[in-house]
């Protein structure tokens, strides 16, 4: 993405009233007025939906040819000039408040809803009329999102787009489609590009992940974005809950015949469209895939994930001292001797964990594993992070937030589950299994709403006492 300079200090309202532009402004007032007129023409009440869509298409073509700074002025105009009429909105709200509890309440609510429909919403809807309009809007928001933090004036446009996308991309309008080795090459290339969890190293790797015998891959598709998966999940059909990612990605590993598999492991879930951030369909994807797999393979009884813990290392860096303080004297001394610091400090402990990635350089007696004092402490810390560390009632870890929010439970932590450099950087190589117990999903969701995370007995036993 090209770099965009800081936003102008002046609003577009101020810039349209003057003759000259300032140094921090890309478009002149005259050019700005021309774009505003083109946008207003899109929602001219005198033209048909089709003509409005054609005009929106012309704006989209001009936008695509513009440089990043000019595009930013398009965003600013859309955000600042197409809000709902404030006076009409206030009047409708007052009427509604006065009508609550009376026979006129329903009609007052209808008027309020109409007043809330902004010209901006009608503008965005006109863009969606054209076949490529949906693609244009999704890409526009993807380009817009990184600049929201530095320019709050864009919030209105972003909020309107997210609201429309939540309706347009509702799961009722999405198609679940299996992706396999016979899918179009262009689609398989998108899997390689969009894979966000475990990088695909090339065609043999992706062929292994789409193998008919023991693998499945499914994606959600929208009719206005053909052959463009919005999200996809990769599944391994195995005979037990997997402990590590290496065997699942091993192209030479023996396959479990699909008909004999008892366990489905969701080992990678990737969202593909940055512009659809905030639009949730991952939970529905897993439910639909489970239903599909159960229909095809009745011997499947266990549905679980093998998931990364992407936020753990950063969290541990901030909380290691506190967690070391939860140990008794015996364990404190054991870890101190291992890392060469009595009492052990957070810096020395984290450094020792980093060195453990290169175990071949260590003396065998000082090697760190799951049964060593430091290894067991690391597993305890991960259990605390996943099962007890909440913010606003939700797990801190983004992957945990997704699966626990869907009703899964934390089943098991896996030492050296991901021995890659990426795995070590995220979580010192730890991975976690989330179990989807289909009879208890609603119960687990209710627990989470009350601030309690569903965990197995193994995870409960890892929590620090006191």
C-alpha positions in Angstrom: 0.0 0.0 0.0 1.3 3.4 -0.9 2.1 5.9 1.8 -0.5 8.6 2.4 0.5 11.9 4.0 -1.2 13.1 7.1 -4.8 14.3 6.6 -5.5 17.9 6.0 -6.1 20.0 9.2 -9.1 21.5 7.4 -12.4 19.7 6.9 -13.7 19.3 3.3 -16.5 21.7 4.3 -13.8 24.4 4.9 -11.8 23.5 1.8 -14.8 23.8 -0.5 -15.4 27.4 0.6 -12.0 28.7 -0.4 -10.1 29.2 -3.7 -6.6 27.9 -2.9 -5.4 24.7 -1.4 -2.8 24.4 1.4 0.4 22.5 1.2 -1.0 19.5 3.1 -3.9 19.1 0.7 -3.8 17.1 -2.4 -6.9 18.2 -4.3 -7.7 21.8 -5.1 -11.0 23.2 -3.9 -12.2 23.2 -7.6 -11.3 19.5 -8.0 -12.9 18.7 -4.7 -16.1 20.4 -5.8 -16.1 18.3 -9.0 -15.8 15.0 -7.1 -18.5 16.1 -4.7 -20.8 16.9 -7.6 -20.1 13.5 -9.1 -20.9 11.8 -5.8 -24.1 13.8 -5.3 -25.2 12.9 -8.9 -25.1 9.2 -7.9 -28.0 9.7 -5.5 -29.9 12.3 -7.5 -33.6 11.3 -6.7 -34.5 12.1 -10.3 -32.5 9.2 -11.7 -33.2 5.5 -11.7 -31.3 2.9 -9.7 -29.7 1.7 -12.9 -28.5 5.2 -13.9 -27.3 5.8 -10.4 -25.3 2.6 -10.6 -23.8 3.7 -13.9 -22.7 7.0 -12.4 -21.3 5.2 -9.4 -19.3 3.1 -11.8 -17.8 6.2 -13.4 -16.8 7.5 -10.0 -15.2 4.1 -9.2 -13.2 4.1 -12.4 -11.9 7.6 -11.6 -11.1 6.5 -8.0 -9.1 3.5 -9.2 -7.0 5.7 -11.4 -6.3 8.2 -8.6 -3.2 8.3 -6.4 -3.6 7.5 -2.6 -3.8 11.1 -1.5 -6.7 11.8 -3.9 -8.5 8.7 -2.8 -8.3 10.0 0.8 -10.2 13.1 -0.3 -12.8 10.8 -1.8 -13.2 9.1 1.6 -13.4 12.5 3.4 -16.1 13.7 1.1 -18.1 10.5 1.5 -17.7 10.7 5.3 -18.4 14.4 5.9 -21.1 15.3 3.3 -23.6 12.5 3.3 -24.8 12.3 6.9 -28.4 11.9 7.9 -30.2 15.3 8.2 -29.6 16.3 11.9 -32.8 18.3 12.2 -35.0 15.6 10.8 -33.3 13.0 12.9 -33.8 15.1 16.1 -37.4 15.6 15.3 -38.0 11.9 14.7 -36.3 11.0 17.9 -38.4 13.4 19.9 -41.6 12.1 18.3 -40.6 8.6 19.0 -39.9 9.3 22.7 -43.2 11.0 23.0 -45.0 8.1 21.4 -43.5 5.3 23.5 -46.3 3.4 25.1 -49.0 4.9 22.9 -50.8 3.5 19.8 -48.6 5.8 17.7 -45.3 4.1 18.8 -45.0 1.8 15.8 -45.5 4.6 13.3 -43.0 6.9 15.2 -40.5 4.1 15.2 -40.9 3.7 11.4 -40.3 7.5 11.0 -37.2 7.3 13.2 -35.8 4.4 11.1 -36.3 6.4 7.9 -34.6 9.4 9.4 -31.6 7.3 10.3 -31.1 6.2 6.7 -28.3 8.6 5.5 -27.6 9.7 2.0 -24.2 8.0 2.5 -26.0 4.7 2.8 -27.9 5.3 -0.4 -24.6 6.3 -2.0 -22.8 3.1 -1.0 -25.8 1.0 -2.1 -25.7 2.6 -5.6 -22.0 1.5 -5.9 -23.1 -2.1 -5.2 -25.6 -2.0 -8.2 -22.8 -2.6 -10.7 -21.3 -6.1 -11.0 -17.9 -5.0 -9.8 -19.4 -2.6 -7.2 -19.1 -5.0 -4.2 -15.4 -5.6 -5.0 -14.9 -1.9 -5.2 -16.5 -1.2 -1.8 -14.6 -4.1 0.0 -11.3 -2.9 -1.4 -12.1 0.7 -0.5 -12.7 -0.2 3.1 -9.5 -2.4 3.2 -7.6 0.7 2.1 -9.4 3.0 4.5 -9.1 1.0 7.7 -5.4 1.6 8.4 -6.1 5.4 8.5 -9.0 5.4 10.8 -6.8 5.8 13.9 -5.1 8.9 12.6 -8.2 10.5 11.1 -11.4 10.1 13.2 -13.4 12.0 10.5 -13.4 8.8 8.5 -15.3 6.8 11.2 -18.7 7.6 9.8 -17.8 6.1 6.4 -16.2 3.0 8.0 -19.2 2.5 10.2 -21.7 2.7 7.3 -19.6 0.2 5.3 -19.4 -2.3 8.1 -23.1 -2.0 8.7 -23.9 -2.7 5.1 -21.4 -5.5 4.8 -22.9 -7.2 7.9 -26.2 -7.4 6.0 -24.8 -8.1 2.5 -22.5 -10.8 3.8 -24.9 -12.5 6.2 -24.3 -16.2 6.2 -27.8 -16.7 4.7 -26.4 -15.3 1.4 -23.1 -17.3 1.5 -22.4 -20.6 -0.3 -20.3 -23.2 1.4 -18.0 -24.8 -1.2 -15.4 -27.5 -1.0 -12.0 -26.6 -2.4 -10.0 -29.5 -3.7 -7.2 -30.3 -6.1 -9.6 -30.2 -9.0 -10.7 -26.6 -8.3 -9.6 -23.9 -10.7 -5.9 -23.1 -10.5 -6.7 -19.5 -9.9 -8.7 -20.4 -6.8 -5.9 -22.6 -5.4 -3.4 -19.8 -6.0 -5.7 -17.6 -3.8 -5.4 -20.2 -1.0 -1.7 -20.0 -1.2 -1.8 -16.2 -1.1 -4.4 -15.9 1.7 -3.2 -18.6 4.0 -2.6 -16.8 7.3 -1.7 -19.5 9.9 0.8 -21.9 8.3 2.5 -20.6 5.1 2.0 -22.8 2.1 5.4 -23.5 0.6 4.4 -24.4 -2.9 2.2 -26.7 -5.1 3.2 -30.0 -3.4 2.3 -28.5 0.0 -1.1 -27.2 -1.2 -1.7 -30.6 -2.9 -1.1 -32.4 0.4 -3.6 -30.1 2.1 -6.3 -30.8 -0.5 -5.7 -34.5 -0.7 -9.0 -36.4 -1.0 -7.9 -39.3 1.3 -7.4 -37.5 4.6 -7.9 -33.7 4.0 -10.7 -31.3 3.4 -10.8 -27.6 2.7 -14.0 -25.5 2.7 -14.7 -21.9 2.1 -17.6 -19.4 2.2 -18.3 -17.6 -1.1 -20.5 -14.7 -2.0 -22.4 -14.5 -5.4 -21.1 -11.0 -6.1 -17.4 -12.1 -5.5 -17.3 -15.3 -7.5 -14.3 -17.6 -7.0 -13.1 -15.4 -4.1 -13.2 -17.3 -0.8 -14.1 -14.9 2.1 -12.8 -17.3 4.7 -11.6 -20.9 4.4 -10.8 -23.7 6.8 -8.3 -26.6 6.4 -9.2 -29.9 8.0 -7.2 -33.0 8.7 -9.0 -36.4 9.1 -7.1 -38.4 11.7 -7.5 -41.0 14.4 -6.8 -38.8 17.5 -6.5 -35.2 18.6 -3.3 -33.9 17.0 -0.4 -32.7 19.3 1.7 -30.9 16.7 1.5 -29.3 13.3 4.6 -30.9 11.7 2.9 -34.4 11.1 -0.1 -32.6 9.6 2.0 -30.7 7.1 4.3 -33.7 6.3 3.8 -34.5 2.7 5.3 -38.0 3.2 3.2 -38.9 6.2 0.9 -41.9 5.9 -2.8 -40.9 5.4 -5.6 -42.2 7.5 -8.4 -43.4 5.2 -11.2 -40.8 5.4 -13.8 -43.5 6.0 -11.9 -44.7 9.1 -11.1 -41.3 10.6 -12.6 -40.6 14.0 -11.4 -37.1 14.5 -11.5 -33.9 12.4 -8.8 -31.4 13.2 -9.3 -27.8 12.1 -5.7 -26.7 11.8 -6.0 -23.4 9.8 -8.7 -20.8 9.5 -8.0 -17.8 7.3 -10.0 -14.7 6.6 -9.1 -13.3 3.2 -10.8 -9.9 2.9 -9.4 -7.1 5.1 -12.3 -4.9 4.0 -14.7 -7.3 5.8 -13.1 -6.8 9.2 -15.8 -6.9 11.9 -18.1 -9.1 9.8 -18.3 -12.5 11.5 -18.9 -15.7 9.7 -16.2 -18.0 11.0 -18.5 -19.6 13.6 -21.0 -20.4 11.0 -18.3 -21.8 8.8 -17.3 -24.3 11.4 -20.9 -25.3 12.1 -21.6 -25.9 8.4 -18.3 -27.8 7.9 -19.1 -30.1 10.9 -22.6 -30.8 9.5 -21.1 -31.5 6.1 -18.4 -33.9 7.5 -20.9 -35.7 9.7 -23.1 -36.3 6.7 -20.2 -37.6 4.6 -18.2 -39.5 7.3 -20.4 -40.9 10.0 -17.5 -42.3 12.0 -16.3 -38.8 12.8 -17.0 -38.2 16.5 -14.4 -35.7 17.6 -14.1 -32.1 16.3 -11.2 -30.1 17.5 -8.6 -27.6 16.5 -4.8 -27.4 16.6 -4.4 -23.7 17.0 -1.6 -21.2 17.5 -1.4 -18.9 20.5 -0.4 -15.7 18.8 -0.6 -13.3 21.7 1.1 -15.4 24.4 4.7 -14.3 24.1 3.9 -10.6 24.2 1.6 -11.2 27.2 4.2 -13.3 29.0 6.8 -10.6 28.6 4.6 -8.3 30.6 3.5 -10.8 33.2 6.5 -13.1 33.8 7.6 -11.5 37.0 4.1 -11.8 38.5 3.8 -15.4 37.5 7.3 -16.3 38.8 6.1 -14.9 42.1 3.4 -17.6 42.3 5.9 -20.4 42.7 6.9 -22.0 46.0 10.5 -21.9 47.2 11.4 -25.3 45.8 10.2 -24.6 42.3 11.7 -21.1 42.4 15.1 -22.5 43.3 14.8 -25.2 40.6 14.1 -22.6 37.9 16.8 -20.3 39.3 19.4 -23.0 39.0 18.4 -23.8 35.5 18.6 -20.2 34.3 21.5 -19.1 36.4 19.8 -16.6 38.6 18.6 -16.9 42.2 15.9 -15.8 42.4 15.1 -16.2 38.7 14.3 -12.9 36.9 11.9 -12.5 34.1 14.7 -11.5 31.7 16.7 -14.6 32.4 13.7 -16.9 32.2 12.6 -15.5 28.8 16.2 -15.7 27.5 16.4 -19.3 28.6 13.2 -20.1 26.7 14.6 -18.4 23.6 17.8 -20.5 23.9 15.7 -23.6 24.2 14.7 -23.2 20.5 18.3 -24.3 19.7 18.3 -27.3 22.0 21.1 -29.0 20.1 23.5 -26.3 21.5 22.5 -27.0 25.1 23.9 -29.5 27.5 21.5 -32.4 27.8 21.0 -31.9 31.5 19.9 -28.3 31.1 17.6 -28.9 28.1 14.1 -27.5 28.6 11.1 -29.7 28.0 7.5 -30.0 29.2 8.5 -31.9 32.3 11.3 -29.6 33.3 10.6 -27.0 36.0 10.8 -24.1 33.5 8.7 -26.0 30.9 6.0 -26.8 33.4 5.9 -23.1 34.4 5.6 -22.1 30.8 2.6 -24.4 30.4 1.0 -23.0 33.5 1.5 -19.5 32.2 -0.1 -20.4 28.9 -3.1 -21.9 30.8 -3.5 -18.7 32.8 -3.3 -16.6 29.6 -5.9 -18.6 27.7 -8.2 -19.6 30.5 -8.1 -16.7 33.0 -6.9 -13.5 31.3 -10.0 -11.7 30.0 -10.7 -8.1 28.9 -14.3 -6.9 28.9 -15.3 -10.5 29.5 -13.5 -11.8 26.4 -10.2 -13.8 26.1 -7.2 -11.7 25.3 -5.9 -14.1 22.7 -7.6 -13.5 19.3 -7.7 -17.2 18.4 -9.0 -18.1 21.8 -11.6 -15.4 21.5 -12.9 -16.8 18.3 -13.1 -20.5 19.3 -14.3 -19.9 22.9 -16.9 -17.5 21.6 -18.1 -20.3 19.4 -18.6 -22.5 22.4 -15.4 -24.6 22.2 -13.4 -25.5 25.3 -9.7 -25.4 25.9 -8.8 -29.1 25.8 -5.0 -29.4 25.9 -1.7 -27.5 25.5 1.0 -29.1 23.3 4.7 -28.6 24.0 6.6 -27.9 20.8 3.4 -28.1 18.8 4.8 -25.6 16.3 8.6 -25.8 16.3 9.0 -23.3 13.5 10.5 -19.8 14.0 7.1 -18.3 13.7 5.7 -20.7 16.3 8.5 -19.9 18.7 8.1 -16.1 18.1 4.4 -16.3 18.9 4.3 -18.8 21.8 7.7 -20.4 22.4 6.4 -23.3 20.2 3.2 -24.0 22.2 -0.1 -24.9 20.5 -3.5 -25.5 21.9 -6.4 -27.8 21.1 -9.9 -26.3 21.3 -12.6 -29.1 21.5 -16.0 -28.6 19.9 -18.3 -30.7 22.1 -21.4 -30.3 20.0 -23.8 -31.0 22.9 -22.2 -28.3 25.1 -21.5 -25.4 22.8 -24.4 -23.3 24.1 -23.5 -24.0 27.7 -19.9 -22.9 27.1 -21.0 -19.7 25.4 -23.2 -19.0 28.4 -20.3 -19.5 30.7 -18.2 -17.1 28.7 -20.9 -14.5 28.9 -20.6 -14.8 32.7 -16.8 -14.5 32.6 -15.9 -18.2 32.9 -13.9 -20.0 30.3 -14.7 -23.7 29.6 -11.6 -25.8 30.1 -10.7 -29.5 30.4 -9.5 -31.1 33.6 -5.9 -31.1 32.3 -6.0 -27.3 31.8 -7.7 -26.7 35.1 -4.9 -28.6 36.8 -2.3 -26.2 35.2 -3.7 -23.1 36.8 -1.6 -21.5 39.5 -3.0 -22.0 42.9 -4.0 -19.0 45.1 
